[in-house]
């Protein structure tokens, strides 16, 4: 980042905020970098940041759905004063670093800014591993920090003294500024620029026309689960927008023509009384806009009428992190005490939501330290009694979370979670894995054949089928080298991760250099 003397005169800058372009998948698709989710959804955070940066000209580019290719974006990088990259998880860290490396090679004078959960919790490693590819990292909550940063760039000054930043100066020295307090009242945040989304690129498992909106009604979660990034990102408590503010945002996306909705929140029912009020305000207001959200199971036990309130408000599905049906496993996983269920509670929650017509998508975690074969197999065995659909996710080591508080500096295999190459902490026999998977495969086939018409579960399977051509399409020829490195039997899993990461970043940097020389 160039250090310039501060001037009193500011100019109007042009910037773009980017959800990174996925690394082209190995063929056939193995979940190489991006985790799989039953939707391609816009990002609520980027349009909120774009609004905060006014009056500067800020665009939004979502690499997952953009009509612009990675190469085309890098070729045009010099048209911007700054480029902000979303680094939200270890699954997308390699994609984010590749984009930063290519941009810097193409246009060294452009300020590259990172933000998001992964950028925040791993900010020392970003400067270690990415070096001069990164100029600034916005830590934790971004709107006010980002607005002050862009104003400083416009004035020709360095970010020195701006709370909530980590940045690298012209000599390569990294500076970490003081923490910025979280915004006390989320209603004070600028109204998001929903008009910047690329509407036609998004779809979801909710049946209906293309296009899905995402609203952020809350930030944070009070459950304090030891493995989760939400706690340290938002200081282990939840803040909520007023119901009136959420309705204003919903009215706007409805006016823009969106007829499908997801809430971005990590735990929408953390405060059941507030959610009941929101559901009452939504009921009948958007009759043709079904929606889904992430929630906890326990509030449904403590508030029996919540399921019916959700149904009246148009909710079609909830995603609940059961993690594991075993109470012993929940303790091993360090599931937050506020979120743990007593014997029979899971079945009661499923029954209440099922009777209300709200489908349950259960989220389970496997291959965690100390997991037994019985706990691994239990996920599929109990899924029919806890949810309509289930997704299992391998346990991930995330530095900065309570589980790894005080742990040493993470290696690149933790920093860049390349799923194909990551070896789970617990390995089970082929027979054990097969016996756990067969009931799940049978349930999926049943949902596809006899699922309720227009239901979330049927829409989920149809969404998967719609994406089969993209899954089977081989990657461009230049990416086959990554596939060869990733599958090299002569290397250990750690060595393969190192080789793939180095090759991918070097390839992106060479692309940027070639584009710069070509003018």
C-alpha positions as CSV (number, residue, x, y, z in Angstrom):
1,X,0.0,0.0,0.0
2,X,1.4,3.4,-1.0
3,X,1.9,5.9,1.8
4,X,0.9,9.3,0.7
5,X,0.7,12.5,2.8
6,X,-2.7,13.4,4.1
7,X,-4.5,16.1,2.2
8,X,-7.7,17.9,3.0
9,X,-9.1,17.4,-0.5
10,X,-10.8,14.1,-1.2
11,X,-11.6,12.7,-4.5
12,X,-14.5,10.3,-5.3
13,X,-13.1,6.8,-5.6
14,X,-14.3,3.8,-7.6
15,X,-14.2,0.4,-6.0
16,X,-15.7,-3.1,-6.2
17,X,-16.6,-5.6,-3.5
18,X,-16.1,-9.2,-4.6
19,X,-17.4,-12.6,-3.5
20,X,-14.4,-14.6,-4.8
21,X,-14.5,-16.6,-8.0
22,X,-14.5,-20.3,-7.2
23,X,-11.4,-22.3,-8.0
24,X,-12.5,-24.5,-11.0
25,X,-13.4,-27.8,-9.5
26,X,-11.6,-31.1,-9.9
27,X,-13.5,-33.4,-12.2
28,X,-15.9,-34.8,-11.3
29,X,-16.8,-32.4,-8.6
30,X,-15.5,-33.4,-5.2
31,X,-16.3,-30.3,-3.2
32,X,-12.8,-29.0,-3.9
33,X,-13.0,-25.5,-2.3
34,X,-16.6,-24.4,-1.9
35,X,-18.9,-26.2,0.5
36,X,-22.2,-27.3,-0.9
37,X,-25.4,-25.5,0.0
38,X,-28.9,-25.8,-1.4
39,X,-28.8,-22.3,-2.9
40,X,-26.7,-19.7,-4.7
41,X,-27.6,-16.6,-2.7
42,X,-26.5,-13.0,-2.7
43,X,-24.4,-11.6,0.1
44,X,-26.1,-9.2,2.5
45,X,-22.8,-7.9,3.9
46,X,-21.4,-6.7,0.6
47,X,-24.4,-4.5,-0.2
48,X,-24.3,-3.1,3.4
49,X,-20.7,-2.2,2.9
50,X,-21.4,-0.6,-0.5
51,X,-24.0,1.6,1.2
52,X,-21.6,2.6,3.9
53,X,-19.0,3.8,1.4
54,X,-21.2,6.5,-0.1
55,X,-20.7,8.9,-1.8
56,X,-17.9,6.8,-3.4
57,X,-18.8,4.6,-6.4
58,X,-18.9,1.0,-5.2
59,X,-20.0,-2.0,-7.3
60,X,-20.6,-5.6,-6.2
61,X,-19.4,-8.6,-8.1
62,X,-20.3,-12.1,-7.1
63,X,-17.8,-14.5,-8.6
64,X,-20.1,-17.5,-8.1
65,X,-22.8,-16.2,-10.4
66,X,-21.1,-13.4,-12.3
67,X,-21.2,-13.2,-16.1
68,X,-17.7,-11.9,-15.9
69,X,-15.0,-14.5,-15.8
70,X,-12.0,-14.5,-13.4
71,X,-9.7,-13.5,-16.2
72,X,-12.0,-10.7,-17.4
73,X,-12.3,-9.3,-13.9
74,X,-8.5,-9.3,-13.4
75,X,-8.0,-7.7,-16.8
76,X,-10.2,-4.8,-15.7
77,X,-8.7,-4.5,-12.2
78,X,-6.8,-1.3,-13.0
79,X,-10.2,0.5,-13.5
80,X,-10.7,0.6,-9.8
81,X,-9.0,2.4,-6.9
82,X,-9.7,-0.4,-4.5
83,X,-11.0,-3.9,-4.5
84,X,-12.5,-5.5,-1.5
85,X,-12.6,-9.3,-1.2
86,X,-14.8,-11.4,1.0
87,X,-12.9,-14.0,2.9
88,X,-15.6,-15.6,5.0
89,X,-14.3,-19.2,5.5
90,X,-11.3,-21.5,5.0
91,X,-13.2,-23.0,2.1
92,X,-12.9,-19.8,0.1
93,X,-9.5,-18.7,1.4
94,X,-7.7,-20.1,-1.6
95,X,-10.1,-18.4,-4.0
96,X,-9.7,-15.1,-2.2
97,X,-5.9,-15.3,-2.2
98,X,-5.8,-16.2,-5.9
99,X,-7.9,-13.2,-6.7
100,X,-5.7,-10.9,-4.6
101,X,-2.5,-12.3,-6.2
102,X,-3.8,-11.9,-9.7
103,X,-5.1,-8.3,-9.1
104,X,-1.8,-7.2,-7.6
105,X,0.2,-8.7,-10.5
106,X,-2.2,-6.9,-12.9
107,X,-2.5,-3.6,-11.2
108,X,0.0,-3.1,-8.3
109,X,-1.4,0.4,-7.4
110,X,-4.9,-0.9,-6.6
111,X,-5.6,-1.2,-2.9
112,X,-6.6,-4.8,-2.0
113,X,-8.9,-5.0,1.1
114,X,-10.0,-8.2,2.9
115,X,-12.9,-8.7,5.3
116,X,-15.1,-11.4,6.8
117,X,-14.9,-14.1,9.4
118,X,-11.8,-15.8,8.1
119,X,-10.0,-12.6,7.4
120,X,-10.7,-11.4,10.9
121,X,-9.8,-14.6,12.8
122,X,-6.7,-15.4,10.7
123,X,-5.5,-11.8,10.0
124,X,-1.9,-12.5,11.1
125,X,-1.7,-15.5,8.8
126,X,-3.1,-13.6,5.9
127,X,-0.2,-11.2,6.1
128,X,2.2,-14.1,6.5
129,X,0.9,-16.3,3.8
130,X,-0.3,-13.6,1.3
131,X,2.4,-11.0,1.9
132,X,2.2,-8.1,-0.4
133,X,-0.9,-9.4,-2.1
134,X,-3.0,-7.9,0.7
135,X,-2.9,-4.2,1.8
136,X,-5.6,-3.9,4.4
137,X,-7.9,-6.2,6.5
138,X,-11.1,-4.9,8.0
139,X,-11.6,-6.7,11.3
140,X,-15.0,-7.8,12.8
141,X,-17.8,-5.4,12.0
142,X,-17.1,-3.6,8.7
143,X,-19.4,-0.7,7.9
144,X,-17.9,2.2,9.9
145,X,-14.4,1.0,9.6
146,X,-14.7,0.5,5.8
147,X,-16.3,4.0,5.4
148,X,-13.4,5.6,7.2
149,X,-10.8,3.6,5.3
150,X,-12.2,4.6,1.9
151,X,-12.3,8.3,3.0
152,X,-8.7,8.0,4.0
153,X,-7.7,6.5,0.7
154,X,-9.6,9.3,-1.1
155,X,-7.7,11.9,0.9
156,X,-4.4,10.3,0.0
157,X,-3.6,9.2,3.6
158,X,-2.6,5.9,5.2
159,X,-5.0,4.0,7.4
160,X,-3.0,4.8,10.5
161,X,-5.2,5.4,13.5
162,X,-8.4,3.9,12.0
163,X,-9.9,1.6,14.6
164,X,-10.7,-2.0,13.5
165,X,-8.0,-2.3,10.8
166,X,-4.8,-4.3,10.2
167,X,-2.7,-3.0,7.4
168,X,0.7,-3.2,5.7
169,X,2.7,-0.1,5.0
170,X,5.0,0.6,2.1
171,X,8.0,-0.9,4.0
172,X,6.1,-4.1,4.6
173,X,5.5,-3.5,8.3
174,X,2.1,-4.8,9.5
175,X,0.1,-2.5,11.9
176,X,-2.9,-3.6,13.9
177,X,-5.0,-0.7,15.1
178,X,-7.2,-0.7,18.2
179,X,-10.4,-2.6,18.3
180,X,-13.6,-0.8,17.2
181,X,-16.6,-1.2,19.4
182,X,-19.6,-3.0,17.8
183,X,-22.5,-0.8,16.6
184,X,-24.9,-0.6,19.6
185,X,-28.0,-0.2,17.5
186,X,-28.1,-2.1,14.2
187,X,-30.8,0.3,12.9
188,X,-28.0,2.9,12.7
189,X,-26.4,0.9,9.8
190,X,-26.9,2.3,6.3
191,X,-29.8,0.9,4.3
192,X,-28.3,-1.9,2.1
193,X,-27.9,-1.4,-1.6
194,X,-30.0,-4.3,-2.7
195,X,-30.1,-2.9,-6.2
196,X,-26.4,-4.0,-6.7
197,X,-27.2,-7.7,-6.6
198,X,-27.1,-9.7,-9.9
199,X,-30.7,-10.9,-9.5
200,X,-30.8,-13.4,-12.4
201,X,-27.8,-15.4,-11.1
202,X,-29.3,-16.7,-7.9
203,X,-31.6,-19.6,-7.2
204,X,-32.5,-21.9,-4.3
205,X,-34.1,-25.1,-3.1
206,X,-37.3,-23.2,-2.6
207,X,-39.4,-23.9,-5.7
208,X,-40.4,-21.0,-7.9
209,X,-38.9,-18.3,-10.1
210,X,-35.2,-17.5,-10.0
211,X,-33.9,-14.9,-7.7
212,X,-33.6,-15.0,-4.0
213,X,-33.0,-12.1,-1.6
214,X,-31.0,-12.3,1.7
215,X,-31.8,-10.1,4.7
216,X,-29.6,-9.7,7.7
217,X,-31.9,-9.2,10.8
218,X,-29.4,-10.0,13.5
219,X,-25.7,-10.3,14.2
220,X,-24.2,-12.9,16.5
221,X,-25.4,-15.7,18.7
222,X,-25.5,-16.3,22.4
223,X,-25.0,-20.1,22.4
224,X,-21.2,-20.0,22.7
225,X,-20.5,-23.3,20.9
226,X,-16.8,-24.0,21.1
227,X,-16.3,-24.9,17.4
228,X,-18.2,-21.9,15.9
229,X,-16.7,-18.7,14.5
230,X,-19.9,-16.7,15.2
231,X,-19.0,-16.2,18.9
232,X,-15.6,-14.6,18.5
233,X,-16.6,-12.7,15.5
234,X,-19.5,-10.9,17.3
235,X,-18.3,-11.1,20.9
236,X,-20.6,-14.0,22.0
237,X,-23.9,-12.1,22.0
238,X,-26.6,-11.2,19.6
239,X,-27.8,-7.8,18.4
240,X,-31.0,-7.4,16.5
241,X,-32.5,-4.8,14.2
242,X,-35.9,-3.5,15.1
243,X,-38.8,-5.2,13.6
244,X,-39.7,-2.0,11.8
245,X,-36.3,-1.8,10.2
246,X,-36.4,-5.5,9.1
247,X,-39.8,-4.9,7.5
248,X,-38.4,-1.9,5.6
249,X,-35.7,-4.0,4.1
250,X,-38.2,-6.8,3.3
251,X,-40.5,-4.3,1.6
252,X,-37.6,-3.1,-0.5
253,X,-36.5,-6.5,-1.8
254,X,-40.1,-7.3,-2.5
255,X,-40.5,-4.1,-4.5
256,X,-37.4,-5.1,-6.5
257,X,-39.2,-8.3,-7.5
258,X,-37.6,-10.9,-5.3
259,X,-40.1,-13.7,-4.4
260,X,-37.8,-16.0,-2.4
261,X,-36.0,-15.1,0.8
262,X,-33.3,-16.3,3.1
263,X,-32.3,-14.7,6.4
264,X,-28.5,-14.5,6.7
265,X,-28.6,-14.8,10.4
266,X,-26.7,-17.6,12.3
267,X,-29.5,-18.0,14.8
268,X,-32.7,-16.2,14.0
269,X,-34.6,-17.5,17.0
270,X,-32.0,-16.6,19.6
271,X,-34.6,-14.2,21.0
272,X,-38.0,-15.9,20.5
273,X,-40.2,-13.0,21.7
274,X,-38.5,-10.7,19.1
275,X,-39.0,-13.4,16.4
276,X,-42.6,-13.8,17.3
277,X,-43.1,-10.0,16.8
278,X,-41.3,-10.2,13.5
279,X,-43.5,-13.1,12.4
280,X,-46.6,-11.3,13.3
281,X,-45.5,-8.3,11.2
282,X,-44.7,-10.5,8.2
283,X,-47.9,-12.6,8.3
284,X,-49.9,-12.0,5.2
285,X,-47.6,-9.1,4.1
286,X,-45.7,-11.2,1.6
287,X,-48.0,-14.1,0.6
288,X,-45.9,-15.2,-2.3
289,X,-42.4,-15.0,-0.8
290,X,-41.5,-18.2,1.0
291,X,-38.4,-18.1,3.2
292,X,-36.0,-20.2,5.3
293,X,-33.5,-19.4,8.0
294,X,-30.9,-20.9,10.4
295,X,-32.3,-21.5,13.9
296,X,-31.6,-23.4,17.2
297,X,-33.7,-26.3,18.3
298,X,-34.0,-25.4,22.0
299,X,-36.1,-22.2,21.6
300,X,-38.8,-24.4,20.1
301,X,-38.9,-26.5,23.2
302,X,-39.3,-23.4,25.4
303,X,-41.8,-21.6,23.1
304,X,-44.3,-24.2,21.7
305,X,-46.2,-21.7,19.6
306,X,-43.1,-20.5,17.6
307,X,-43.5,-23.1,14.9
308,X,-47.0,-22.0,14.1
309,X,-45.9,-18.3,14.1
310,X,-43.2,-19.1,11.6
311,X,-45.7,-20.9,9.3
312,X,-48.1,-18.0,9.3
313,X,-45.2,-15.7,8.4
314,X,-44.4,-17.8,5.3
315,X,-41.4,-19.8,6.6
316,X,-41.1,-23.1,4.6
317,X,-37.9,-24.5,6.2
318,X,-35.5,-24.1,9.1
319,X,-31.9,-25.3,9.2
320,X,-31.1,-26.6,12.7
321,X,-27.6,-27.5,13.9
322,X,-28.3,-30.7,15.8
323,X,-24.6,-31.5,15.4
324,X,-25.1,-35.0,16.8
325,X,-28.0,-36.9,18.4
326,X,-25.8,-38.2,21.2
327,X,-25.7,-36.1,24.4
328,X,-22.2,-37.4,25.0
329,X,-21.1,-36.3,21.5
330,X,-22.6,-32.9,22.1
331,X,-20.3,-32.5,25.1
332,X,-17.3,-33.7,23.1
333,X,-18.1,-31.1,20.5
334,X,-18.4,-28.4,23.1
335,X,-22.0,-27.6,22.0
336,X,-23.0,-24.5,23.9
337,X,-25.1,-25.2,27.1
338,X,-27.9,-22.9,25.9
339,X,-28.2,-25.1,22.8
340,X,-28.1,-28.6,24.2
341,X,-31.2,-30.7,24.1
342,X,-32.6,-33.1,26.7
343,X,-33.7,-36.6,25.9
344,X,-36.6,-36.5,23.4
345,X,-36.4,-32.8,22.8
346,X,-35.2,-33.2,19.2
347,X,-38.2,-35.4,18.3
348,X,-40.6,-32.9,19.9
349,X,-39.1,-30.0,17.9
350,X,-39.3,-31.9,14.7
351,X,-43.0,-32.9,15.4
352,X,-44.0,-29.3,16.1
353,X,-42.4,-27.9,13.0
354,X,-43.7,-30.8,10.8
355,X,-47.3,-30.3,12.0
356,X,-46.9,-26.6,11.2
357,X,-45.8,-27.4,7.6
358,X,-42.2,-26.1,8.2
359,X,-39.6,-28.5,6.9
360,X,-36.5,-29.2,9.0
361,X,-33.0,-29.4,7.4
362,X,-30.8,-31.0,10.1
363,X,-27.1,-30.1,10.1
364,X,-24.8,-32.7,11.7
365,X,-21.1,-32.7,12.4
366,X,-18.9,-35.8,12.0
367,X,-15.3,-36.9,12.3
368,X,-14.7,-34.7,15.4
369,X,-11.9,-35.6,17.9
370,X,-12.9,-38.5,20.0
371,X,-15.9,-39.5,17.8
372,X,-16.8,-43.2,18.1
373,X,-18.1,-45.4,15.2
374,X,-21.5,-45.5,17.0
375,X,-21.7,-41.7,17.2
376,X,-20.7,-41.5,13.5
377,X,-23.4,-44.0,12.5
378,X,-26.1,-42.4,14.7
379,X,-26.4,-39.4,12.5
380,X,-28.1,-41.3,9.7
381,X,-30.1,-43.5,12.1
382,X,-31.8,-40.7,13.9
383,X,-32.2,-38.3,10.9
384,X,-35.6,-39.6,10.1
385,X,-36.8,-38.7,13.6
386,X,-35.2,-35.3,13.8
387,X,-35.5,-33.8,10.3
388,X,-36.9,-34.1,6.8
389,X,-33.4,-33.7,5.3
390,X,-29.9,-33.8,6.7
391,X,-26.4,-32.5,5.8
392,X,-23.3,-33.7,7.5
393,X,-20.1,-31.7,7.7
394,X,-16.7,-32.8,8.9
395,X,-15.4,-31.1,12.0
396,X,-13.1,-28.2,11.1
397,X,-10.3,-26.7,13.2
398,X,-10.9,-23.0,13.2
399,X,-8.3,-20.9,15.0
400,X,-9.7,-18.1,17.1
401,X,-12.7,-20.2,18.3
402,X,-13.0,-21.3,21.9
403,X,-12.0,-24.8,21.1
404,X,-8.6,-23.6,19.9
405,X,-8.1,-20.7,22.2
406,X,-4.4,-20.4,22.9
407,X,-3.4,-22.9,20.2
408,X,-0.3,-22.3,18.2
409,X,-0.1,-20.6,14.9
410,X,-2.1,-22.6,12.3
411,X,-0.5,-24.2,9.3
412,X,-1.6,-23.8,5.7
413,X,-3.6,-27.0,5.8
414,X,-5.9,-25.3,8.4
415,X,-5.8,-21.9,6.7
416,X,-6.7,-23.2,3.2
417,X,-9.3,-25.9,3.8
418,X,-9.1,-27.8,0.5
419,X,-11.8,-30.4,1.2
420,X,-10.6,-33.2,-1.0
421,X,-7.3,-33.2,0.7
422,X,-8.3,-32.7,4.3
423,X,-8.0,-35.9,6.4
424,X,-10.7,-36.1,9.1
425,X,-9.4,-36.5,12.7
426,X,-11.3,-39.8,13.0
427,X,-11.3,-42.4,10.1
428,X,-13.8,-45.2,10.0
429,X,-13.9,-48.5,8.1
430,X,-15.4,-48.6,4.6
431,X,-18.2,-50.9,6.0
432,X,-19.0,-48.4,8.8
433,X,-19.2,-45.5,6.4
434,X,-21.4,-47.5,4.0
435,X,-23.8,-48.6,6.7
436,X,-24.1,-45.0,7.9
437,X,-24.7,-43.7,4.3
438,X,-27.2,-46.3,3.0
439,X,-30.2,-45.1,5.0
440,X,-29.4,-41.5,4.0
441,X,-29.3,-42.4,0.3
442,X,-32.6,-44.3,0.6
443,X,-34.2,-41.3,2.3
444,X,-32.9,-39.0,-0.5
445,X,-34.4,-41.2,-3.2
446,X,-37.7,-41.3,-1.3
447,X,-37.8,-37.5,-1.0
448,X,-37.1,-37.1,-4.7
449,X,-39.9,-39.5,-5.7
450,X,-42.6,-38.8,-3.2
451,X,-41.7,-35.5,-1.6
452,X,-44.5,-33.0,-1.1
453,X,-45.1,-31.0,-4.3
454,X,-43.3,-27.7,-4.0
455,X,-41.7,-28.7,-0.7
456,X,-38.3,-27.6,0.4
457,X,-36.9,-31.2,0.4
458,X,-38.1,-31.9,-3.1
459,X,-36.8,-28.5,-4.2
460,X,-33.4,-29.4,-2.7
461,X,-33.1,-32.5,-4.8
462,X,-34.3,-30.7,-7.9
463,X,-31.7,-28.1,-7.3
464,X,-29.0,-30.7,-7.1
465,X,-30.2,-32.2,-10.4
466,X,-30.3,-28.9,-12.1
467,X,-26.6,-28.5,-11.2
468,X,-25.5,-31.9,-12.6
469,X,-24.3,-30.5,-15.9
470,X,-22.0,-28.0,-14.1
471,X,-20.7,-30.8,-11.8
472,X,-19.9,-33.0,-14.7
473,X,-18.4,-30.4,-17.0
474,X,-14.6,-30.7,-16.9
475,X,-12.5,-27.7,-15.9
476,X,-10.5,-25.6,-18.4
477,X,-7.3,-27.3,-19.6
478,X,-5.1,-25.0,-17.5
479,X,-6.5,-26.3,-14.3
480,X,-5.8,-29.9,-14.9
481,X,-2.3,-29.5,-13.2
482,X,-4.1,-28.7,-9.9
483,X,-6.1,-32.0,-10.2
484,X,-2.9,-33.9,-10.9
485,X,-1.2,-32.4,-7.8
486,X,-4.3,-33.0,-5.6
487,X,-4.4,-36.7,-6.5
488,X,-0.7,-37.4,-6.5
489,X,-0.4,-40.6,-4.5
490,X,3.3,-40.0,-3.8
491,X,2.5,-37.1,-1.5
492,X,1.0,-36.9,1.9
493,X,-2.3,-35.0,2.3
494,X,-0.4,-32.1,3.8
495,X,2.1,-32.1,0.9
496,X,-0.7,-32.2,-1.6
497,X,-2.4,-29.2,0.1
498,X,0.9,-27.2,0.0
499,X,1.5,-28.2,-3.7
500,X,-2.1,-27.3,-4.8
501,X,-2.1,-23.9,-3.0
502,X,1.3,-22.9,-4.3
503,X,0.5,-23.9,-7.9
504,X,-2.9,-22.2,-7.8
505,X,-1.6,-18.9,-6.5
506,X,1.4,-18.9,-8.8
507,X,-0.9,-19.6,-11.7
508,X,-3.1,-16.7,-10.7
509,X,-0.2,-14.4,-10.3
510,X,1.2,-15.3,-13.7
511,X,-2.1,-14.7,-15.3
512,X,-2.2,-11.2,-13.7
513,X,1.4,-10.5,-14.9
514,X,0.6,-11.6,-18.5
515,X,-2.5,-9.3,-18.6
516,X,-0.4,-6.4,-17.3
517,X,2.3,-6.9,-20.0
518,X,-0.4,-7.2,-22.6
519,X,-1.8,-3.8,-21.6
